[in-house]
Each structure stands twice: as structure tokens, then as C-alpha cells.
Amino acid sequence: MSILTFDKLCKGYGQGTDRVEILKNISLDVAKGEFVAILGFSGTGKTTLINMIAGLDKPDTGTVTFKGAPISGPGPERGLVFQSYSLMPWLTVKGNIMLAVDTAFPKLDKAQRSEKADHYIAMVGLSHAAGRRPAELSGGMRQRVSVARALALDPEMLLLDEPLSALDALTRANLADEILEIWEQDKKTCLLITNDVDEAILMADRVIVLNPDGTLAAPFEIDIPRPRDRMAMNTDEAFKALRNTITQYLMDIGIEAKVEEARVLPDVTPIHGVPSAVKSAQEGMIEDRFLNFSQLHKVYPTPKGPLTVVEDFDLKVNKGEFISLIGHSGCGKSTVLTMAAGLNPISKGAIRLDGWNVEGADPERAVVFQSPNLFPWLTAKENVSIGVDKVYPKASRAERQDVVEYYLERVGLADSMDKQAASLSNGMKQRVGIARAFALSPKLLLLDEPFGMLDSLTRWELQEVLMEVWSRTKVTAICVTHDVDEAILLADRVVMMTNGPQATIGKITDVKLPRPRTRKALLQHPDYYNYRQEVLDFLEEYEHGAKPTPKPVAAAAE
């Protein structure tokens, strides 16, 4: 029996030549008790679709009906959880939940309503934090409050609009599991908007892709038995086959080559002595142990005494290697990276690059942060030019502009070079950040969760861009990430860090997968899921409180 029906629904915005059609002829039936995931790229209309179910927006043509009646506005039978938490900051956890309980159960007395609120708070595991205000909660805890508030309305349908996308990988996985457990108990109809393929397959009965042209693809039926164990999925053949199929479909419809071959990089040399990025070899540099982290420590003073965040981080990197650095939040990954960049003083030990100690920031070490930090009033070209003008002082103005435009073309911004940074999307801004880093022709490229603020599908696209540009330069690179697939896709070696404080290297895995790499090819490679399992096993072990094995005294003294 259908509880929700779309019939030839269309929605657009703007007038005349400025009008953009967002959703086109959407027809869909959702059965009572079904869990449906809508998957798609940013800007394809996923949130517009869920807003119409919630009664916050109306179609231009066609209909959307709930239990046979047209939806004309919001109602408590449809509980909505947004991507942002939208909590009342002056109220406690219980106070926020009471707002929903008072609305849904006005006939109950005060004590009964209080008991109801306690019930929903317990469902999301926040009984211990019922008296705290949102400012005292982590991001994951705030989103749990949002879920509890939606459940407190006792809705017949739960609408989840990318509720996990702002969370770190571990918190995201744990909260997804909790939502599934709640759904298993009540079997409420659930519609999830997501950009994460694994999340969609793990949670849903059906996955439906919203195409970039605003139409719905044919549903992917999920026949994997419930309950579904996240770790077990990595060795489940049905999961892997479905994951490959959906991923390939998304890659085909959404990730197209945007790189042009119009410009040639001039043969100019930056001040730090790295030859042109397109040359096949970089002469005059150390090959082995090009980058050397030697017994690296980072200690911060605290009122309770020194706090060792990173301890005995020891790693030798050859020239041209790509290293992925992975671990749970707070394990010191970014601390190691900022020390390598010269932005964070080293407490003990040393970092040597090409035979010289790292001391202070230098354009020979280019950094791409999670947020690209562009000057919003400057164009993409002007943002990249700032660094290029400094590191190519002997090049002519025309040559420097060729360097800038070459890398902007390589990252797919040939048509947007002269747009102000403020007018660019987050994904386009990060493309500028990548172009800016490569344009410095650095000896070392440092990437600090460069795609962490982007949705999963935009992240895929920029990973392809990064790999394409890196394959031409072969610059030595370290990428901090929390994404297992990203770590394997990019790296020659995956370096796994133990949990902090006193975080160190717990394991290193050599990734012997062929290059050049594409996500499609890797998903089909027989060894890919074995590498994935190695990293997942390590992260699972440390999630549950594992500690690194102490080093022997003799070895530590060497």
C-alpha cells in the first residue's frame, strides 16, 4: 500500500530565459514502512523534492499526495530532520524535545509529556545529556537531538535531508546505525536524501538516483538481508556488485572530463629550484628518503601539564610518492601535516625535505586546506597569480599567466578563470585551491582533508581531477583524510594513525594497484576490497579503544 505518491511532478525557478527546471516529471510510489534513499549530485533537486513532501514547497505541475490526500502544508505526520541541526540554543536537550512532544501530545498531562520526552531522548542515547544546551554538545549529539525531536512528533513518515553529511566519518557511521535501529523498531516509512552510496545501500530497501537533468532513474532494489552489518558488507558479494553498479551509473551521468588541452606549460623554474612540472624527471634532488619524519613529537602545554598529541612519528617518503594519512578524528593527522608545512612548531624530532630541515612556511611546501581560503573579491586567476608571481620572479608576465591558466584549465575551470571567488561553488573554490598549489611547482604537496566539506559525489569528481594533475607532475604528496576509499584511491601507501593523545603510526599498507587509477577501475580490481578491509579492520580496532604496542626499550633508543 502506497503512503506517498508523486505523479508527474515538475518544479522550476525563475522567469523567462532565466528559468531553470529543477525537477521533471517525477513519478514515484513509496510503500508504507518502506525505507527509500534518494541519491544524487548537489544541485539536482533532492532538497526541493523533500521540501515538497514536508509541505514547505509546492510543485508547479503534477501532484504529491500523502495517504491519498494532496500535501498542502507541514504536518506532524511527516517528521523532518535537516542537514543543519536547527535547535533552540537557549533550551536544553529535553527542552528542545519538549517542544515537539507538547505539539504532538497536547492532551497528556505535564508528567506524561515529560516521560514521553525522556523516552525519545533515551532512544538516541542522550539520557546523560538531557540537561545540556546545544552549545555543550558535539555535532553528532546535536544531530541526535534533531532525530529525537522528529521522532517525538510520532510521525508516520520520517524525512531525512542529508542528516549526516556535516559529521565526521565515524560519527556519521554510528548515527546511521542508530537511525537504522530506530527504524527497525517502529518500521516507520522513511525517506533519506543522501550523497553517499554506501550509506544508501546500508540503510534502504530501494535506492533511487536523481539524475542531473531532474528526472528519476529506475530504482535499484536492495535485496541484502537485514540487519546489515557495516563491516560485513565489505566482503558481501551482493553489496559489492550493487555498489559497483550504482557507482558506475553515477560516474557515467555526473563526472565527465572537463579538462581542456588548449595550453602548454612554459618551461620556467620557480625560486625553490623545482624544474617545470611537466618534465619527466626532477634533477638534483634526493630520491630515497626525500621527505623524512624522524621521531616527531608534538607537545602542547595545558593547565594540567604537557599534553603529547603526536609521539614518535617516524616515516620515510621517497620522491614522487603519494601518501594517505588516515585515522579517527583527533588522532593528530592534521598536526603532523601542519608541522610538515612549517605552520606548527616541532616539539621534538625533525622533518627533513630534500636534505634540509623544515623550518617555517615556504612555497616549496604547498598546502590545500579543507577550506581553500580564497580572496573573495579576486578572480580565480588572480587568486592563483598571487603565489605564481612570487615563485617565478625570472619568468615574463606572459609566462606566469600561462602557468596560472594551464593549471586552472587542468582542474576544469577554463570557463571560470575570470569569475570572482565569491561567485564560485564550494567545489569550484576547491578546484582553485588545487590549481594554486600545483602552480607553485612545489617540492611537497600537503592536502588536509581537501574534499572534507564537499558532498561525496563532488568529492569523487575532484579526486579524479587531483589524480589527473598529480599523474603529470608526480609531486611528492601527503593527503590527510578520514575517507577509506579516498585513501586507497590516491595513495602508494596508506599510513594509519592510532588514536590520540600520544598518537603514532599504527600500520602502513602498500597499495600496489595499477596507475593511472580511476574509481571505476579500482572497484573492479580483485585486490581493492582486500586493501579496504585492512584499513577498515584497523579503524574498527581503534574505535573500540585499542592501544599501540609499546616499543621495545632498545628499539626506542636507537
BANU-183549 format. One line per 10 residues: number of its first residue (from 1); their letters; for each residue x, y, z of C-alpha. Coordinates in Angstrom, 3 decimals. Layout:
BEGIN
NUM> a> X:Y:Z  ...
This chain:
BEGIN
1> msiltfdklc> 0.000:0.000:0.000  1.420:3.401:-1.046  1.644:6.070:1.617  3.381:8.672:-0.594  2.821:9.264:-4.311  4.401:11.641:-6.818  2.510:11.965:-10.101  4.271:13.766:-12.966  5.646:16.379:-10.583  7.574:19.316:-12.086
11> kgygqgtdrv> 9.290:22.223:-10.349  11.398:25.116:-11.597  12.610:28.528:-10.503  12.951:31.888:-12.272  11.129:33.551:-15.131  11.538:33.650:-18.901  15.052:32.999:-20.175  16.325:32.825:-16.575  14.012:29.949:-15.654  15.660:26.693:-14.604
21> eilknisldv> 13.667:23.457:-14.460  14.817:21.554:-11.357  12.500:18.504:-11.284  10.878:16.987:-14.375  8.015:14.506:-14.486  8.763:12.847:-11.167  6.532:9.825:-10.615  7.122:7.593:-7.608  5.223:5.451:-5.098  6.592:4.819:-1.598
31> akgefvailg> 5.025:1.929:0.326  4.086:2.145:3.985  7.020:1.036:6.144  9.487:1.262:3.254  12.949:2.858:3.571  13.810:4.719:0.358  17.085:6.550:-0.325  17.241:9.338:-2.922  20.819:9.678:-4.181  22.211:12.424:-6.368
41> fsgtgkttli> 24.751:15.160:-7.006  24.486:18.590:-5.432  22.051:20.839:-7.279  19.908:18.049:-8.719  16.835:18.995:-6.650  16.979:16.448:-3.802  16.151:19.017:-1.112  13.455:20.601:-3.310  11.849:17.171:-3.545  11.874:16.562:0.205
51> nmiagldkpd> 10.587:20.097:0.873  7.516:19.304:-1.191  6.896:16.147:0.844  7.270:18.215:4.017  4.799:20.787:2.676  7.391:23.574:2.626  7.181:23.990:-1.167  4.646:23.239:-3.892  5.025:21.713:-7.366  4.449:23.812:-10.480
61> tgtvtfkgap> 2.580:20.957:-12.134  1.719:17.428:-11.079  0.870:16.301:-7.556  2.380:14.922:-4.386  -0.050:13.090:-2.106  0.254:11.596:1.365  -2.207:8.758:2.134  -4.204:9.784:-0.935  -4.621:13.474:0.001  -2.655:16.328:-1.634
71> isgpgpergl> 0.035:17.806:0.618  -0.857:21.452:1.251  1.488:22.327:4.120  3.600:20.974:7.002  2.104:18.380:9.333  3.247:16.354:12.359  2.653:13.118:10.434  5.776:13.964:8.415  8.800:14.459:10.701  11.724:16.277:9.100
81> vfqsyslmpw> 15.422:16.136:10.061  17.534:18.779:8.291  21.232:18.751:7.416  21.735:21.581:9.934  20.601:20.990:13.485  18.207:23.985:13.886  17.984:23.633:17.671  16.864:26.332:20.105  20.225:27.311:21.664  18.718:28.605:24.904
91> ltvkgnimla> 16.853:25.353:25.610  18.302:22.127:26.981  18.174:18.836:25.095  14.968:17.986:26.938  13.570:21.467:26.352  14.073:21.086:22.592  12.355:17.682:22.626  9.507:19.013:24.769  8.618:21.496:22.005  7.754:18.554:19.752
101> vdtafpkldk> 6.079:16.498:22.489  3.848:19.413:23.526  2.757:19.802:19.891  2.122:16.105:19.248  0.536:15.160:22.598  -1.382:18.231:23.881  -3.925:16.100:25.788  -1.338:14.423:28.018  -0.590:15.962:31.407  2.796:17.519:32.183
111> aqrsekadhy> 4.268:14.411:33.828  3.214:12.197:30.909  4.698:14.616:28.370  7.942:14.697:30.364  8.016:10.887:30.330  7.479:10.906:26.553  10.400:13.295:26.088  12.636:11.084:28.246  11.649:8.095:26.096  12.745:9.743:22.832
121> iamvglshaa> 15.924:11.118:24.395  16.789:7.595:25.532  16.109:6.251:22.017  19.005:8.311:20.660  21.282:7.610:23.626  21.295:11.090:25.175  19.765:10.461:28.616  23.063:11.515:30.208  22.939:14.867:28.350  19.265:15.776:28.786
131> grrpaelsgg> 20.125:18.888:30.820  22.787:20.232:28.452  22.292:23.033:25.943  23.251:22.649:22.240  26.478:24.653:22.663  27.689:21.961:25.086  27.128:19.133:22.572  29.232:17.714:19.741  27.920:17.838:16.176  26.861:14.208:16.340
141> mrqrvsvara> 24.990:14.747:19.619  23.157:17.773:18.197  22.013:15.735:15.232  20.797:13.041:17.621  18.639:15.711:19.275  17.205:16.601:15.850  16.354:12.955:15.209  14.749:12.612:18.655  12.715:15.786:18.068  11.404:14.449:14.763
151> laldpemlll> 10.535:11.107:16.387  8.771:12.904:19.265  6.134:14.121:16.811  5.276:10.440:16.374  5.250:10.869:12.578  4.005:8.267:10.150  6.883:9.180:7.822  10.416:10.281:8.695  12.098:12.634:6.202  15.904:12.784:6.477
161> deplsaldal> 17.520:15.554:4.426  21.237:14.668:4.405  21.220:14.490:8.215  24.722:13.003:8.460  26.696:14.949:5.864  28.152:17.530:8.284  29.599:14.841:10.585  32.985:13.117:10.617  33.125:9.588:9.184  32.969:7.686:12.491
171> tranladeil> 30.150:9.801:13.977  28.294:9.561:10.680  28.516:5.769:10.631  27.450:5.419:14.275  24.452:7.734:13.874  23.383:5.971:10.661  23.401:2.688:12.601  21.305:4.261:15.365  18.743:5.594:12.873  18.520:2.108:11.376
181> eiweqdkktc> 17.953:0.550:14.802  15.129:3.014:15.498  13.601:2.311:12.090  13.807:-1.453:12.705  11.835:-0.991:15.957  8.958:1.091:14.565  9.152:0.384:10.799  8.061:3.954:10.063  8.157:4.925:6.417  11.480:6.644:5.859
191> llitndvdea> 12.833:8.732:3.005  16.546:9.568:3.140  18.259:12.186:0.986  21.959:11.362:0.725  25.022:11.697:-1.486  26.750:8.629:-0.025  26.394:5.355:-1.934  27.427:3.103:0.980  25.015:4.849:3.344  22.156:4.462:0.854
201> ilmadrvivl> 22.781:0.736:0.305  23.284:0.012:4.009  20.046:1.713:5.079  17.493:1.491:2.279  15.122:-1.002:0.660  15.411:0.918:-2.589  17.952:3.433:-3.891  16.718:5.909:-6.490  19.132:8.223:-8.300  18.004:11.753:-9.127
211> npdgtlaapf> 19.654:12.488:-12.464  21.349:15.841:-13.213  18.550:16.645:-15.697  15.927:16.483:-12.913  14.471:13.079:-13.759  14.436:9.929:-11.639  16.418:6.858:-12.677  14.972:3.363:-12.401  15.172:2.185:-8.757  17.970:-0.065:-7.552
221> eidiprprdr> 16.386:-2.753:-5.365  18.404:-3.705:-2.258  17.981:-7.438:-1.626  20.655:-7.710:1.074  19.095:-9.300:4.206  18.597:-7.191:7.330  20.078:-6.442:9.771  23.071:-5.305:7.730  26.456:-5.185:9.395  28.645:-2.344:8.159
231> mamntdeafk> 31.904:-4.312:8.442  30.450:-7.470:6.912  29.303:-5.518:3.843  32.902:-5.209:2.647  33.029:-8.964:1.951  29.400:-9.326:0.821  29.332:-10.051:-2.914  25.804:-8.651:-3.351  26.857:-5.394:-1.676  29.994:-5.103:-3.809
241> alrntitqyl> 28.112:-5.784:-7.046  25.405:-3.242:-6.232  27.959:-0.681:-5.054  29.866:-1.068:-8.320  26.709:-0.747:-10.411  25.417:2.388:-8.661  28.870:3.986:-8.599  29.400:3.374:-12.300  25.966:4.798:-13.088  26.713:7.951:-11.081
251> mdigieakve> 30.149:8.323:-12.664  28.630:7.990:-16.138  25.916:10.598:-15.612  27.760:13.083:-13.450  31.534:13.017:-13.813  32.622:13.999:-17.280  36.040:15.169:-18.438  36.118:18.931:-18.010  39.814:19.343:-18.696  40.921:21.085:-21.868
261> earvlpdvtp> 44.233:20.630:-23.673  44.477:24.160:-25.095  47.529:25.415:-23.204  51.124:24.215:-22.820  53.001:24.795:-19.560  56.040:27.013:-20.183  59.495:25.707:-19.264  60.140:28.062:-16.358  61.785:27.388:-12.991  60.482:28.633:-9.615
271> ihgvpsavks> 62.759:30.133:-6.963  62.949:26.930:-4.902  64.612:25.146:-7.788  61.997:22.613:-8.904  62.118:22.237:-12.687  58.975:22.647:-14.782  56.139:20.402:-13.592  55.767:18.636:-16.920  59.343:17.401:-17.121  59.737:13.652:-16.749
281> aqegmiedrf> 62.451:13.874:-14.081  63.350:16.322:-11.351  67.109:16.551:-11.377  69.360:17.359:-8.462  67.081:16.067:-5.702  67.350:13.219:-3.252  65.388:10.208:-4.476  65.276:7.980:-1.375  64.049:9.449:1.904  63.252:12.664:0.070
291> lnfsqlhkvy> 60.938:13.501:2.987  61.996:12.224:6.402  59.918:12.432:9.584  62.307:11.471:12.391  60.915:10.686:15.871  58.495:13.573:15.540  56.677:14.777:18.675  54.114:17.489:19.268  53.505:18.568:22.869  51.102:21.311:23.972
301> ptpkgpltvv> 51.207:22.975:27.398  47.971:22.695:29.405  46.947:23.751:32.926  47.307:20.091:33.931  50.773:19.755:32.439  52.238:18.887:28.999  49.914:17.039:26.589  51.652:14.878:23.978  49.401:14.833:20.915  51.811:13.090:18.486
311> edfdlkvnkg> 54.607:10.795:19.649  57.481:9.078:17.783  56.010:9.664:14.329  58.677:8.105:12.124  58.200:7.928:8.336  60.477:7.916:5.295  58.935:9.063:1.994  60.644:8.706:-1.381  60.449:11.425:-4.008  57.283:11.198:-6.069
321> efislighsg> 55.369:9.074:-3.546  51.741:9.779:-2.674  50.966:9.041:0.993  47.485:8.941:2.543  47.348:9.629:6.283  44.206:8.224:7.901  42.797:7.796:11.405  39.901:8.763:13.645  39.144:12.405:14.446  41.597:13.831:16.957
331> cgkstvltma> 44.434:11.400:16.188  46.889:14.127:15.157  46.780:13.761:11.347  46.435:17.477:10.716  49.014:18.231:13.421  51.607:16.187:11.502  50.651:17.945:8.269  50.891:21.470:9.704  54.321:20.645:11.140  55.417:19.471:7.672
341> aglnpiskga> 54.070:22.731:6.245  56.099:24.733:8.758  52.922:26.232:10.232  53.221:24.447:13.586  56.473:24.270:15.612  58.020:20.840:16.153  58.349:19.924:19.831  60.908:17.144:19.355  62.448:15.311:16.423  62.808:16.716:12.906
351> irldgwnveg> 61.329:16.846:9.423  63.803:16.964:6.528  62.803:17.710:2.928  65.347:17.183:0.155  68.141:17.157:2.747  67.088:20.343:4.580  65.276:20.752:7.884  61.739:22.133:7.612  61.660:25.491:9.391  58.767:27.870:8.828
361> adperavvfq> 56.382:28.142:5.895  57.760:28.133:2.356  56.139:27.918:-1.109  58.213:24.784:-1.773  55.630:23.152:0.528  52.172:23.908:-0.882  49.110:23.261:1.262  45.495:22.626:0.222  43.225:23.010:3.228  39.668:21.780:3.752
371> spnlfpwlta> 38.564:25.354:3.078  40.523:26.909:0.194  40.714:30.387:1.817  40.487:32.426:-1.376  40.292:36.202:-1.543  36.586:36.570:-2.367  36.964:39.874:-4.253  39.615:38.446:-6.599  39.004:36.235:-9.624  40.104:32.601:-9.769
381> kenvsigvdk> 43.021:33.654:-11.982  44.059:36.441:-9.612  43.952:34.111:-6.599  46.345:31.674:-8.293  48.536:34.502:-9.654  49.466:35.777:-6.180  51.646:32.745:-5.468  52.889:32.289:-9.021  54.185:35.866:-9.209  56.257:35.227:-6.065
391> vypkasraer> 57.823:31.900:-7.043  58.583:32.675:-10.721  60.388:36.046:-10.422  62.527:35.464:-13.538  59.622:34.474:-15.793  57.908:37.029:-18.011  54.400:38.193:-17.175  53.051:36.186:-20.124  54.828:33.028:-18.937  53.467:33.449:-15.420
401> qdvveyyler> 49.945:33.876:-16.787  50.428:30.727:-18.870  51.330:28.806:-15.680  48.184:30.115:-13.955  45.883:29.363:-16.873  47.421:25.947:-17.534  46.548:24.672:-14.043  43.118:26.303:-13.975  42.368:24.505:-17.237  43.653:21.248:-15.788
411> vgladsmdkq> 41.199:21.448:-12.884  38.297:22.200:-15.225  37.953:25.959:-14.752  38.780:27.115:-18.275  35.433:28.933:-18.488  35.510:30.360:-14.947  39.002:31.858:-14.642  37.695:35.419:-14.603  34.861:34.841:-12.145  35.185:36.283:-8.656
421> aaslsngmkq> 35.844:33.647:-5.988  32.738:34.785:-4.095  30.560:33.650:-7.007  32.034:30.138:-7.223  30.519:26.996:-5.680  32.410:25.209:-2.893  33.608:22.577:-5.349  34.863:25.224:-7.792  36.643:27.088:-4.977  38.462:23.912:-4.039
431> rvgiarafal> 39.481:23.457:-7.690  41.088:26.902:-7.483  42.867:25.805:-4.296  44.234:22.709:-6.052  45.329:24.726:-9.088  47.024:27.284:-6.823  49.004:24.564:-5.036  50.190:22.810:-8.208  51.026:26.128:-9.882  53.711:26.739:-7.237
441> spklllldep> 55.508:23.653:-8.611  56.239:22.632:-5.014  58.642:20.006:-3.795  55.944:18.759:-1.414  52.155:18.925:-1.740  50.217:18.733:1.535  46.464:18.122:1.411  44.494:18.493:4.659  41.134:16.771:4.055  40.845:18.799:0.838
451> fgmldsltrw> 37.394:17.443:-0.029  36.018:17.131:3.510  33.491:19.978:3.119  32.118:18.640:-0.166  29.377:16.115:-0.815  30.508:12.592:-1.718  29.831:12.888:-5.431  31.615:16.236:-5.862  34.465:14.666:-3.891  34.694:11.849:-6.446
461> elqevlmevw> 34.958:14.384:-9.242  37.751:16.343:-7.570  39.620:13.151:-6.691  39.686:12.399:-10.418  40.937:15.944:-11.073  43.631:15.629:-8.395  44.845:12.275:-9.727  44.956:13.566:-13.292  47.075:16.605:-12.396  49.287:14.633:-9.997
471> srtkvtaicv> 49.966:12.000:-12.663  51.581:14.747:-14.776  53.673:16.290:-12.005  54.468:13.294:-9.757  54.990:15.750:-6.914  55.630:14.130:-3.529  52.303:14.369:-1.695  50.671:13.642:1.658  46.888:13.690:1.960  45.133:13.674:5.338
481> thdvdeaill> 41.734:12.021:5.026  39.073:10.173:7.011  37.691:8.504:3.878  38.891:4.900:3.400  38.113:4.796:-0.327  39.831:8.124:-0.908  42.931:6.967:0.973  43.285:3.840:-1.176  42.360:5.543:-4.440  45.027:8.231:-4.145
491> adrvvmmtng> 47.943:6.618:-2.366  51.025:4.498:-2.936  50.976:3.848:0.828  48.234:4.294:3.413  49.667:5.343:6.786  47.250:4.623:9.641  47.483:6.566:12.895  46.457:5.357:16.330  44.041:7.367:18.453  45.317:10.363:20.406
501> pqatigkitd> 46.695:11.582:22.650  50.198:10.171:22.082  49.130:9.177:18.587  51.678:7.465:16.391  51.834:5.293:13.277  49.941:2.056:13.907  50.182:0.414:10.484  51.345:1.096:6.926  49.812:-0.602:3.898  51.452:-0.579:0.463
511> vklprprtrk> 48.783:-0.070:-2.209  50.011:-1.980:-5.245  47.136:-1.112:-7.543  47.931:-0.028:-11.102  48.156:3.625:-12.110  46.653:5.703:-13.588  43.697:4.973:-11.314  40.008:5.629:-11.708  37.281:4.825:-9.235  35.576:2.594:-11.810
521> allqhpdyyn> 38.713:0.536:-12.444  39.532:0.167:-8.750  36.083:-1.104:-7.825  36.566:-3.899:-10.336  40.106:-4.795:-9.267  40.241:-8.113:-7.334  42.556:-6.684:-4.631  40.686:-3.448:-3.957  38.360:-4.779:-1.269  41.267:-6.558:0.441
531> yrqevldfle> 43.050:-3.215:0.888  39.782:-1.693:2.047  39.348:-4.448:4.634  42.855:-3.854:6.010  42.105:-0.191:6.671  38.583:-0.852:7.981  39.885:-3.506:10.395  42.464:-1.074:11.758  39.915:1.719:12.228  37.440:-0.692:13.823
541> eyehgakptp> 40.101:-1.924:16.256  41.000:1.600:17.372  37.369:2.720:17.516  36.936:0.219:20.331  39.834:1.502:22.394  42.878:-0.404:21.124  46.272:0.939:22.136  49.514:0.670:20.151  52.010:-1.967:21.270  54.765:-0.270:23.310
551> kpvaaaae> 58.114:-0.090:21.528  60.953:-2.182:22.986  63.344:-0.050:25.020  66.326:-0.889:22.793  64.462:-0.020:19.590  63.221:3.260:21.018  66.760:4.266:21.959  68.271:3.682:18.543
